[in-house]
Amino acid sequence: MEMEFESRYDISRTVEFIISKSFTRIALQFPDELLKESTKVVRALKSKLKEMNGEDGREVRFFVMADTTYGSCCVDEVGALHIDSQCVVHYGQTCLSPTSVLPAFFVFGKASINVSSCVKHLLDHLSKSEKPVMILYGLEYAHVIPSIQEELRVSKPESKSKFSVANVLCSFISPSKDPRESMEHPVPSGEDSLSSSRSYTLGGLAWDLPEGSKIEDYLLFWIGSDNSAFANVVLTFNGCDVVRYDAEEDSLVTEFTQQRRILKRRYYLVEKAKDANIIGILVGTLGVAGYLHMIHRMQALISAAGKKSYILAMGRPNPAKLANFPECDVFIYISCAQTALLDSKEFMAPVITPFEANLAFSRGSEWTGAYLMHFQDVIINSSKPESEAESGSEEEPRFSFFQGGYVEDRNTNDEAENGEEDTGETMALVQAAEKALQLRGKDHHNQLAKQTAAKSGPEYFLNRAYRGLELNSDNTTPEPFLVGRSGKASGYKHE
């Protein structure tokens, strides 16, 4: 049992990495579901360090991190820097996004799978399809891929040319300041339309295709669960035939109407974002390299489109948090690829990705069906928004599907030159807030009238008064707290 535990958490490989790099302060990042194993992992690491490195093993200190501010698949560099950590050992599902400050070592875990059954399903489906097969998988199944390849060679040696297997990109990444650099293989995820090498990376996997081939010519066979990594595959390669083998249920899934329906909704959100005037830029990560560059790029893109933007850092978004900013017509969520898609049906305003924002706010951009999940790819594959601002030509009105006619986007730069920026933008904020919150009573209107004197966004939000959960109450003074029930549920004291 102890050997199985050490194998599942790669104790020996982790210790070899620590010794080779001479690290003495290590941050161990666990997702919530693995946090219960953290103390056992620390004891195993200390024991193995002492065994392999003698008494020097006592000098290494481990710090367990949990409850990350953003997605648990990203490396929490901010939390690790608080304890002056030299590196982060990340456990569980990961997006393998490049870090910007600290090196990171990844332990993917080892999920159980019936290799023989998986190969049988794969061969059965291959007999029904004439396309070659590209095998993709969740990183937790990377340890069984050599066994699957070997069994495929034994079972069907003549079909060797019809199978291709993606490789794990890496298990250790160094910090990168350049958003265009991606670990050890600097190629963009999805199809590299700017190169003829046909190199692909996605979700921590990398593979090459023969010259003259394209990914649409292949059947994608995914090994793993229906999670965010698989949704990334379906959306990025939406023109491919996809089959998923569920290792837990030992079954094959071939229908993905729900995932394909997501694309239609994303296109709807793009069209809705075109009519937005005030955009909130949500910071969804502080560890993925290039996030700050992407924020500045979105600001320039929104400004060039004649719209107003605010930067909001609030951790993991939810409807209650975003409801505090009813002025924003749409939010742009800058995060890693596996947490980028938020189901915003319950939100007051839609939440879109940087790729969708680039489509919505770049005049003349058309959606060809290709979809980019990584914001680093948006930086690489799209033109600079500054070029649009420098053109200086007046843009023609665009057609709005929601307003049912042609509209003109107002230009905030021209308003600034005319001296109307302060009052115009502030009044727009006031009107949006009044409409969203449905404020009633003279006191509310008087408060909004005072806010028209605000000269900046922070000043406007500073003047907002908190009125508690009772929006219809005219009493703004805090009430004394009420004592709730006491005693047992079967019979409270007052009953």
C-alpha positions as CSV (number, residue, x, y, z in Angstrom):
1,M,0.0,0.0,0.0
2,E,2.9,2.4,0.8
3,M,4.5,1.7,-2.5
4,E,1.3,2.4,-4.3
5,F,0.9,5.7,-2.5
6,E,4.5,6.7,-3.4
7,S,3.9,5.7,-7.0
8,R,0.6,7.7,-7.3
9,Y,2.2,10.8,-5.9
10,D,5.6,10.4,-7.7
11,I,7.5,10.7,-4.4
12,S,10.9,9.5,-5.7
13,R,10.7,11.6,-8.9
14,T,9.7,14.7,-6.9
15,V,12.6,14.2,-4.4
16,E,15.1,13.7,-7.3
17,F,13.9,17.0,-8.8
18,I,14.3,18.9,-5.4
19,I,17.8,17.5,-4.9
20,S,18.9,18.3,-8.5
21,K,17.8,21.9,-8.2
22,S,19.0,22.3,-4.6
23,F,15.7,23.8,-3.5
24,T,15.2,24.2,0.3
25,R,11.7,26.0,0.4
26,I,9.0,24.1,-1.5
27,A,5.4,25.0,-1.8
28,L,3.0,22.0,-2.3
29,Q,-0.2,23.0,-4.1
30,F,-3.2,20.6,-3.7
31,P,-6.7,20.9,-5.0
32,D,-9.5,20.6,-2.5
33,E,-10.2,16.9,-3.3
34,L,-6.5,15.9,-2.6
35,L,-5.9,18.1,0.5
36,K,-6.7,15.2,2.8
37,E,-3.6,13.4,1.5
38,S,-1.3,16.4,1.9
39,T,0.2,15.4,5.3
40,K,0.9,11.9,4.1
41,V,2.7,13.4,1.1
42,V,4.8,15.7,3.2
43,R,5.9,12.8,5.5
44,A,6.7,10.6,2.5
45,L,8.8,13.4,0.9
46,K,10.7,14.0,4.1
47,S,11.4,10.3,4.6
48,K,12.6,9.9,1.0
49,L,14.7,13.0,1.2
50,K,16.4,11.7,4.3
51,E,16.9,8.3,2.6
52,M,18.4,9.8,-0.6
53,N,20.2,12.8,0.7
54,G,21.2,11.8,4.2
55,E,20.9,14.3,7.0
56,D,20.7,17.2,4.6
57,G,17.1,16.3,4.0
58,R,16.1,18.0,7.3
59,E,17.1,21.4,5.8
60,V,14.3,21.3,3.2
61,R,11.0,22.9,4.3
62,F,7.6,22.1,2.8
63,F,4.6,24.4,2.8
64,V,1.1,23.1,1.9
65,M,-1.1,25.5,-0.1
66,A,-4.9,25.1,-0.5
67,D,-8.0,27.2,-1.3
68,T,-6.4,29.0,-4.3
69,T,-7.8,32.4,-5.2
70,Y,-8.3,31.4,-8.8
71,G,-8.5,28.0,-10.6
72,S,-6.8,25.1,-8.9
73,C,-5.4,24.0,-12.3
74,C,-3.1,27.0,-12.4
75,V,0.1,27.4,-10.3
76,D,-0.6,29.7,-7.4
77,E,2.6,31.8,-7.6
78,V,1.1,34.6,-5.4
79,G,0.5,32.2,-2.5
80,A,3.9,30.6,-2.9
81,L,5.7,34.0,-2.9
82,H,4.2,34.8,0.5
83,I,6.3,32.2,2.0
84,D,9.4,32.9,-0.1
85,S,9.1,29.6,-1.9
86,Q,11.7,28.7,-4.5
87,C,9.4,26.5,-6.5
88,V,5.9,25.0,-6.6
89,V,5.0,21.3,-6.7
90,H,1.5,21.1,-8.2
91,Y,-0.7,18.1,-7.7
92,G,-3.8,17.0,-9.6
93,Q,-5.4,18.3,-12.8
94,T,-3.5,21.1,-14.4
95,C,-3.6,23.2,-17.6
96,L,0.2,23.4,-17.7
97,S,0.0,27.2,-18.3
98,P,3.5,28.8,-18.3
99,T,4.4,30.6,-15.0
100,S,5.9,34.1,-14.9
101,V,8.0,34.1,-11.6
102,L,8.5,30.6,-10.1
103,P,9.4,27.2,-11.6
104,A,6.8,24.5,-11.2
105,F,7.0,20.7,-11.0
106,F,3.8,18.8,-11.8
107,V,2.5,15.5,-10.4
108,F,-0.5,14.5,-12.6
109,G,-1.6,11.6,-10.5
110,K,-2.4,8.1,-11.8
111,A,-6.1,7.3,-12.4
112,S,-7.1,3.7,-12.8
113,I,-8.1,2.3,-16.2
114,N,-8.7,-1.0,-17.8
115,V,-6.1,-1.0,-20.6
116,S,-7.5,-4.1,-22.4
117,S,-11.0,-2.7,-22.5
118,C,-9.8,0.7,-23.7
119,V,-7.9,-0.9,-26.6
120,K,-10.9,-3.1,-27.5
121,H,-13.2,-0.1,-27.7
122,L,-10.5,1.8,-29.8
123,L,-10.1,-1.1,-32.2
124,D,-13.9,-1.6,-32.6
125,H,-14.4,2.1,-33.4
126,L,-11.4,2.1,-35.8
127,S,-13.1,-0.7,-37.8
128,K,-16.1,1.6,-38.4
129,S,-14.0,4.6,-39.5
130,E,-11.7,5.1,-42.4
131,K,-9.9,8.0,-40.8
132,P,-6.6,7.6,-38.9
133,V,-6.8,8.0,-35.1
134,M,-5.2,10.7,-32.9
135,I,-5.2,9.5,-29.2
136,L,-5.5,12.4,-26.7
137,Y,-6.0,11.9,-23.0
138,G,-6.3,13.6,-19.6
139,L,-2.9,14.0,-18.0
140,E,-4.0,11.7,-15.1
141,Y,-3.9,8.8,-17.7
142,A,-0.4,9.6,-19.1
143,H,1.1,6.7,-17.1
144,V,-0.8,4.1,-19.0
145,I,-0.3,5.4,-22.5
146,P,2.9,3.3,-23.1
147,S,0.9,0.2,-22.1
148,I,-1.9,1.1,-24.5
149,Q,0.6,1.7,-27.4
150,E,2.2,-1.7,-26.7
151,E,-1.1,-3.6,-26.6
152,L,-2.2,-1.8,-29.8
153,R,1.0,-3.0,-31.5
154,V,0.5,-6.6,-30.3
155,S,-3.2,-6.7,-31.2
156,K,-3.1,-4.9,-34.6
157,P,0.5,-4.7,-35.9
158,E,-0.7,-3.8,-39.4
159,S,-2.7,-0.8,-38.1
160,K,0.4,0.9,-36.6
161,S,0.3,3.6,-39.2
162,K,-3.3,4.5,-38.4
163,F,-2.6,5.4,-34.8
164,S,-0.9,8.6,-33.5
165,V,-0.4,9.4,-29.8
166,A,0.1,12.8,-28.3
167,N,3.0,13.3,-25.9
168,V,3.0,15.1,-22.5
169,L,4.4,18.5,-23.1
170,C,6.6,18.5,-20.0
171,S,6.4,17.9,-16.2
172,F,8.6,20.9,-15.3
173,I,8.3,24.5,-16.5
174,S,10.5,27.4,-15.9
175,P,9.1,31.0,-15.5
176,S,8.6,32.9,-18.7
177,K,8.2,36.6,-19.1
178,D,7.3,36.4,-22.8
179,P,3.7,35.3,-23.4
180,R,4.8,33.9,-26.8
181,E,7.1,31.3,-25.1
182,S,5.3,28.1,-24.1
183,M,7.4,25.7,-21.9
184,E,9.8,23.6,-23.9
185,H,7.7,23.6,-27.2
186,P,7.0,27.2,-28.3
187,V,4.1,26.4,-30.6
188,P,0.6,27.8,-30.3
189,S,-2.3,25.5,-29.2
190,G,-4.8,24.4,-31.8
191,E,-3.8,24.6,-35.4
192,D,-0.7,26.7,-36.2
193,S,-2.2,28.5,-39.2
194,L,1.0,30.6,-39.6
195,S,3.3,27.6,-40.2
196,S,3.4,24.5,-42.3
197,S,4.9,22.4,-39.6
198,R,1.5,21.2,-38.4
199,S,2.5,21.3,-34.7
200,Y,-0.2,21.3,-32.1
201,T,-0.3,21.8,-28.3
202,L,-3.4,21.6,-26.2
203,G,-4.1,21.0,-22.5
204,G,-0.5,19.9,-21.8
205,L,-0.2,17.6,-24.8
206,A,1.9,18.1,-27.9
207,W,1.9,16.3,-31.3
208,D,3.0,16.7,-34.9
209,L,1.2,15.8,-38.1
210,P,2.8,14.7,-41.3
211,E,3.4,17.4,-43.9
212,G,0.2,17.9,-46.0
213,S,-2.1,16.6,-43.2
214,K,-4.4,18.6,-41.1
215,I,-6.2,17.8,-37.8
216,E,-9.6,17.5,-39.5
217,D,-8.4,14.4,-41.3
218,Y,-8.1,12.6,-38.0
219,L,-10.6,11.0,-35.6
220,L,-9.8,12.3,-32.1
221,F,-10.0,9.6,-29.5
222,W,-10.1,11.1,-26.0
223,I,-9.3,9.0,-22.9
224,G,-10.7,10.6,-19.8
225,S,-13.7,12.2,-18.1
226,D,-16.0,14.9,-19.4
227,N,-14.2,17.8,-17.8
228,S,-12.9,21.2,-18.8
229,A,-9.8,19.7,-20.5
230,F,-12.2,17.7,-22.8
231,A,-14.4,20.7,-23.4
232,N,-11.2,22.5,-24.5
233,V,-10.6,19.8,-27.1
234,V,-14.2,19.8,-28.5
235,L,-14.3,23.6,-28.9
236,T,-10.8,24.0,-30.3
237,F,-11.2,21.2,-32.8
238,N,-14.9,21.6,-33.4
239,G,-14.5,20.5,-37.1
240,C,-13.2,17.0,-36.1
241,D,-14.9,13.8,-35.3
242,V,-14.5,13.1,-31.5
243,V,-14.9,10.0,-29.5
244,R,-14.5,9.8,-25.7
245,Y,-13.6,6.7,-23.7
246,D,-14.9,7.0,-20.1
247,A,-12.5,5.0,-18.1
248,E,-14.6,5.1,-14.9
249,E,-17.8,3.8,-16.7
250,D,-15.8,1.7,-19.2
251,S,-18.0,3.0,-22.0
252,L,-17.6,4.9,-25.3
253,V,-19.4,8.3,-25.8
254,T,-19.9,9.5,-29.4
255,E,-22.6,12.2,-29.0
256,F,-21.5,15.7,-28.0
257,T,-24.5,17.8,-28.9
258,Q,-24.2,19.7,-25.6
259,Q,-20.6,20.7,-26.3
260,R,-21.3,21.7,-29.9
261,R,-24.3,23.7,-28.7
262,I,-21.9,25.8,-26.6
263,L,-20.4,27.2,-29.8
264,K,-23.8,28.6,-30.8
265,R,-24.2,30.3,-27.5
266,R,-20.7,31.7,-27.6
267,Y,-21.5,33.3,-31.0
268,Y,-24.6,34.8,-29.4
269,L,-22.5,36.3,-26.6
270,V,-20.1,37.8,-29.2
271,E,-23.0,39.6,-31.0
272,K,-24.4,40.8,-27.6
273,A,-21.0,42.1,-26.6
274,K,-20.9,44.4,-29.7
275,D,-23.6,46.5,-28.2
276,A,-21.9,46.9,-24.9
277,N,-20.6,50.4,-23.8
278,I,-19.0,49.6,-20.4
279,I,-16.8,46.5,-20.2
280,G,-15.4,44.9,-17.0
281,I,-12.0,43.1,-17.4
282,L,-12.0,40.3,-14.9
283,V,-8.5,39.2,-13.7
284,G,-8.9,35.4,-13.6
285,T,-5.2,34.5,-13.0
286,L,-2.1,36.0,-11.5
287,G,0.2,33.1,-12.4
288,V,-0.1,32.5,-16.1
289,A,2.7,34.2,-18.0
290,G,1.5,37.1,-20.2
291,Y,-1.8,37.9,-18.3
292,L,-0.8,41.5,-17.6
293,H,0.1,42.0,-21.3
294,M,-3.4,40.5,-22.2
295,I,-5.1,43.0,-19.8
296,H,-3.3,45.9,-21.5
297,R,-4.2,44.6,-24.9
298,M,-7.9,44.3,-23.9
299,Q,-7.8,47.9,-22.6
300,A,-6.4,49.1,-25.9
301,L,-8.9,47.1,-27.9
302,I,-11.9,48.5,-25.9
303,S,-10.6,52.0,-26.1
304,A,-10.1,51.8,-29.9
305,A,-13.7,50.6,-30.2
306,G,-14.9,53.7,-28.4
307,K,-15.9,52.0,-25.2
308,K,-15.1,52.2,-21.5
309,S,-13.4,49.5,-19.4
310,Y,-12.7,48.7,-15.8
311,I,-10.3,46.2,-14.4
312,L,-11.7,44.0,-11.6
313,A,-9.8,41.5,-9.5
314,M,-12.1,39.4,-7.4
315,G,-10.9,35.8,-7.4
316,R,-13.4,33.2,-8.8
317,P,-16.4,35.0,-10.3
318,N,-19.9,34.2,-9.4
319,P,-23.3,35.9,-10.0
320,A,-23.3,37.6,-6.6
321,K,-19.8,39.2,-7.0
322,L,-20.5,40.5,-10.5
323,A,-23.9,41.9,-9.5
324,N,-22.0,44.5,-7.5
325,F,-21.0,46.1,-10.9
326,P,-24.4,46.5,-12.7
327,E,-22.9,49.2,-14.8
328,C,-20.9,46.7,-16.9
329,D,-22.7,45.4,-19.9
330,V,-20.3,42.6,-20.5
331,F,-17.2,41.1,-18.7
332,I,-14.0,39.7,-20.3
333,Y,-12.6,36.9,-18.3
334,I,-8.8,36.6,-18.6
335,S,-7.7,33.2,-17.3
336,C,-6.2,29.9,-18.4
337,A,-7.9,27.8,-21.1
338,Q,-9.5,25.3,-18.8
339,T,-11.3,27.9,-16.7
340,A,-12.0,30.5,-19.5
341,L,-15.5,29.4,-20.3
342,L,-18.0,30.5,-17.7
343,D,-21.7,29.5,-17.9
344,S,-23.0,33.0,-17.5
345,K,-26.7,32.3,-17.9
346,E,-27.4,33.2,-14.2
347,F,-25.2,36.3,-14.4
348,M,-26.6,39.8,-14.9
349,A,-24.2,40.4,-17.8
350,P,-22.5,37.9,-20.1
351,V,-18.9,36.8,-19.5
352,I,-16.8,36.3,-22.6
353,T,-13.2,35.2,-23.4
354,P,-10.4,37.4,-24.9
355,F,-10.8,35.6,-28.2
356,E,-14.5,36.5,-28.3
357,A,-13.7,40.1,-27.2
358,N,-11.3,40.4,-30.1
359,L,-14.1,39.3,-32.5
360,A,-16.7,41.6,-30.9
361,F,-14.6,44.8,-30.7
362,S,-12.4,44.5,-33.8
363,R,-14.4,46.0,-36.6
364,G,-14.5,43.8,-39.6
365,S,-13.6,40.6,-37.7
366,E,-15.6,37.5,-38.7
367,W,-15.9,34.2,-36.9
368,T,-14.7,31.5,-39.3
369,G,-15.5,28.7,-36.8
370,A,-12.0,28.4,-35.5
371,Y,-11.9,28.9,-31.7
372,L,-8.9,29.8,-29.5
373,M,-9.0,29.1,-25.8
374,H,-5.5,30.3,-24.7
375,F,-5.2,34.0,-24.5
376,Q,-1.5,33.6,-25.5
377,D,-2.8,32.4,-28.9
378,V,-5.0,35.5,-29.2
379,I,-1.8,37.6,-28.8
380,I,0.1,35.6,-31.4
381,N,-2.6,35.1,-34.1
382,S,-4.4,38.5,-34.1
383,S,-3.4,41.9,-35.3
384,K,-2.6,44.7,-32.9
385,P,-5.6,46.9,-31.9
386,E,-3.4,50.0,-32.0
387,S,-3.3,49.7,-35.8
388,E,-7.0,50.4,-35.9
389,A,-6.7,53.4,-33.6
390,E,-3.8,54.8,-35.7
391,S,-5.8,54.6,-38.9
392,G,-7.9,57.5,-38.0
393,S,-10.6,56.8,-40.6
394,E,-14.2,57.2,-39.6
395,E,-16.0,53.9,-39.4
396,E,-19.3,53.2,-40.9
397,P,-22.3,52.3,-38.8
398,R,-22.6,48.6,-38.0
399,F,-25.7,46.4,-38.0
400,S,-26.9,45.3,-34.5
401,F,-28.9,42.1,-34.3
402,F,-30.3,43.1,-30.9
403,Q,-31.3,46.6,-31.8
404,G,-32.6,45.6,-35.2
405,G,-30.8,48.4,-37.1
406,Y,-27.6,50.2,-37.8
407,V,-25.8,51.9,-34.9
408,E,-22.7,54.1,-34.5
409,D,-20.2,53.3,-31.7
410,R,-19.4,56.4,-29.8
411,N,-15.8,57.3,-29.6
412,T,-14.5,58.1,-26.1
413,N,-11.4,59.8,-27.5
414,D,-13.4,62.4,-29.4
415,E,-15.5,63.1,-26.2
416,A,-12.3,63.6,-24.3
417,E,-11.1,66.2,-26.8
418,N,-14.4,68.0,-26.6
419,G,-14.3,68.1,-22.8
420,E,-17.4,66.0,-22.5
421,E,-15.8,62.8,-21.2
422,D,-16.4,63.4,-17.5
423,T,-20.1,64.1,-17.6
424,G,-21.0,61.8,-20.4
425,E,-19.4,58.7,-19.0
426,T,-20.5,59.4,-15.5
427,M,-24.1,59.9,-16.5
428,A,-23.9,56.6,-18.5
429,L,-22.8,54.9,-15.4
430,V,-25.6,56.4,-13.3
431,Q,-28.3,55.4,-15.8
432,A,-27.0,51.9,-16.1
433,A,-26.9,51.5,-12.3
434,E,-30.4,52.9,-11.9
435,K,-31.8,50.5,-14.5
436,A,-30.0,47.4,-13.2
437,L,-30.8,47.9,-9.5
438,Q,-34.3,49.3,-10.1
439,L,-33.8,51.9,-7.4
440,R,-36.9,53.5,-6.0
441,G,-37.5,56.6,-3.9
442,K,-36.2,60.2,-3.9
443,D,-33.2,59.3,-1.6
444,H,-31.8,57.0,-4.3
445,H,-32.1,59.6,-7.0
446,N,-30.6,62.2,-4.8
447,Q,-27.7,59.9,-4.1
448,L,-27.2,59.3,-7.9
449,A,-27.3,63.0,-8.5
450,K,-24.4,63.4,-6.1
451,Q,-22.4,60.8,-7.9
452,T,-22.5,62.8,-11.2
453,A,-19.8,64.9,-9.7
454,A,-17.4,61.9,-9.7
455,K,-14.3,62.5,-12.0
456,S,-13.1,58.9,-12.2
457,G,-14.3,55.3,-11.9
458,P,-12.8,54.7,-8.5
459,E,-14.4,57.9,-7.2
460,Y,-17.7,56.8,-8.6
461,F,-17.6,53.5,-6.8
462,L,-16.4,55.1,-3.6
463,N,-19.5,57.2,-3.4
464,R,-21.8,54.2,-3.7
465,A,-23.6,53.6,-0.4
466,Y,-24.3,50.1,0.8
467,R,-27.9,49.6,1.8
468,G,-27.9,45.9,2.8
469,L,-30.1,43.2,1.4
470,E,-33.4,45.2,1.7
471,L,-33.4,47.4,-1.4
472,N,-36.9,48.7,-0.7
473,S,-36.1,50.1,2.7
474,D,-35.7,53.8,3.1
475,N,-33.8,53.5,6.4
476,T,-30.1,53.7,5.8
477,T,-29.0,53.5,9.4
478,P,-27.9,50.1,10.7
479,E,-30.4,48.2,12.8
480,P,-29.6,46.4,16.0
481,F,-28.9,42.7,15.4
482,L,-31.6,40.1,16.1
483,V,-31.0,37.1,18.3
484,G,-32.0,33.9,16.4
485,R,-33.4,30.6,17.7
486,S,-31.6,28.6,20.3
487,G,-31.9,25.1,21.6
488,K,-32.3,21.8,19.8
489,A,-34.0,21.5,16.4
490,S,-36.6,19.1,17.9
491,G,-37.7,21.8,20.2
492,Y,-36.4,25.4,20.4
493,K,-36.5,27.3,23.7
494,H,-39.2,29.7,22.6
495,E,-41.5,26.9,21.4
